Amino acid sequence: MEITLNGEVKKVEAENIHDLVKSLGLDSDGVVILHNDEVVKKNLWSRSNLNLRDSVEVLYFVSGG
């Protein structure tokens, strides 16, 4: 299915946010997911199903000094 991932249309096989994060090889401890402009808590990722043309933004925490 096609979704918009960080502003780009992508074809993905993931059924939910958890599967998407896993398929992208991301460290789940350092990211926040916005699904259709709503923050999704990590404990709800596996229940947050993706649908055709959904928008997903992956935000990374970066520390600095």
GIRA-V770683 format. One record per helix or strand of 3 or more residues. SS is the DSSP state (H for helix, E for strand). FROM is the first residue (numbers start at 1). TO is the last residue. Records with the same first field share a line. If there is no record, write none. Layout:
# GIRA-V770683
SS: FROM-TO, FROM-TO
This chain:
# GIRA-V770683
E: 2-5, 8-11, 31-35, 38-40, 55-60
H: 17-23, 28-30, 42-47
